[in-house]
Amino acid sequence: MARTIRIGLIGCGFFARNHLNAWKQLAPEGAVLAAVCDSDANKGHAAARDFGIGAVYADAAEMLAAERLDMVDIVTQVRARRPLVEMALRAGVPTIVQKPFGSTLTECSAMTELSRSLSIPLAVHENFRFQLPMQKVREILVTGEIGTPNWARIGFRTGYNVYAGQPYLLTEEKFVINDLGTHVLDLARFFLGEVDCLGAETQKRRPDLAGEDTATMLLRHKSGAVSVVECTYQARRLPDLFPEILVEIEGSEGAVVVKGGYRMEVTSGGTLRTLDATPPLASWMERPWHVVQDSVLRACAHFLACLQGGDSAMTAASDNLKTVALCDAAYAAAATRSLIAPRY
């Protein structure tokens, strides 16, 4: 039987419901939702009631002191994460933190170093890597079916009103690169490897925002490949494919393309084949969110298996720090209108 992992979840807001549903579905694999914590008592008690969790806390330190936990899952707003991550690590509890990892590269570096110095696992819930279409793209690249990748376009373009569920995003001075760019930049690394330098242009197309809502980035990878990485919440085209990611990757022997409706086209050896990459729809999932919700489930299953097996997570802090460095470089490139090398 799989080792039982007792989980304490901190932050019971908008996105945390996906984590709670994922951990509940993973109960047969050993996941046990032991406790939840939220500074808003109503949110904490609602989560406990809806998911049958016996322990509710308003203070994370109290939860860590009172509960015997094998893992902490932090799903708070980014500005609240660092003290919680450090508290959990110092308590000796392996920790997962939602993306973006932290507010600054310096902050993320400090959390990564603390994890390393204490030998306590820390991973970032970068779930876009775990989306079924993205996993299928990765499989095609690994098999060498399209040869050596040399060019890509990765885009997340939507007009979805993200502010309705997360109004605090209106006040973020660094917005879309940290919120969406972290996903698509991470996919660029996932598909084409590390980056030598990048350029970026940002726009604020919605005037009442504090930060940027659109970013267009050009990356040169260490392999010599080039990628165009785009993200916006201000697209005005129909159909709006939210929350789908569109991908085109060309290689020396072919290409792989992810189109709307989760249709994939693979060209190899002069022939074209199509694949259906539609994610499954569990009972707690709903369209069109199911691709994200399924990726949360897949990410949580990965973290659970890694902790049970003593393995390092694919999105361990040390890996995600490289994605944070790309976000940091993108802001610098946009500000200076120049190519910037990420500070790994």
MOTA-V238140 format. One line per field, one symbol per residue. ss: DSSP state (H for helix, E for strand, C for the rest). Layout:
ss=???
//
This chain:
ss=CCCCEEEEEECCCCCHHHHHHHHHHHHHHCEEEEEEECCCHHHHHHHHHHHCCCEEECCHHHHHHHCCCCEEEECCCHHHHHHHHHHHHHCCCCEEEECCCCCCHHHHHHHHHHHHHHCCCEEEECHHHHCHHHHHHHHHHHHCCCCCEEEEEEEEECCCCCCCCCHHHHHCCCCHHHHHHHHHHHHHHHHHCCEEEEEEEEECCCCCCCCCCEEEEEEEECCCCEEEEEEECCCCCCCCCCCCCEEEEEECCEEEEEEHHHEEEEEECCEEEEEECCCCCCCCCCCCCHHHHHHHHHHHHHHHHHHHHCCCCCCEHHHHHHHHHHHHHHHHHHHHCCCECCCC
//
